[in-house]
Amino acid sequence: MKLGIGLYRHQLGDRHFRFARQCGATHLVVHLVDYFRKADASNPVITQPTGGIWGWGHSGDPDDPAWSVEAMLDQRRRIESHGLKFHAEENLDPAIWHDVLLAGPKRDEQLARIQQIIRNLGAAGVEILGYNFSLAGVYGHSKKAHLLIALGIITLILSTIIIGYGTWLKGGGPAH
């Protein structure tokens, strides 16, 4: 088993590498997508990149040099200098693939870019590319989502109580 930790792009530095090692991690899952590119009060760098009312962060630089072999090799060397391994890239920037998902006019161009990034990852020795082709982002990263989950749980509990009470009223009695 390998113990890894995920780090966002702004966390790819000595301080966070030392923290990962202190936690016993040997491998990193790196987020090269810069979700905090437009950090502000609604999308602070210190938290999950929720982008405030706009959802999952503000990315959007399809020509970002971070995806080059040279940049990934440099990142890998920095990571390895701390006794860690750049094991996986977590995701691709939606700006790179949105027309692939939506069959838009840049679909073929974006597919070619994705293929090149996969080759670059391989050339840099990064073994895994995780991806989530969802324009909606990752569910559960907002205060509203937590409220909706809580309301859903409360609704489920109340429904169970009401159904159980209805069964009891019909003569079913309490469950044995």
Secondary structure, 3 states (H helix, E strand, C coil): CCCEEEEEHHHCCHHHHHHHHHCCCCEEEEECCCCCCCCCCCCCCCCCCCCHHHCCCCCCCCCCHHHCHHHHHHHHHHHHCCCCEEEEECCCCHHHHHHHHHCCCCHHHHHHHHHHHHHHHHHCCCCEECCCCCCCCCCCCCHHHHHHHHHHHHHHHHHHHHHHHHHHHHHHCCCC
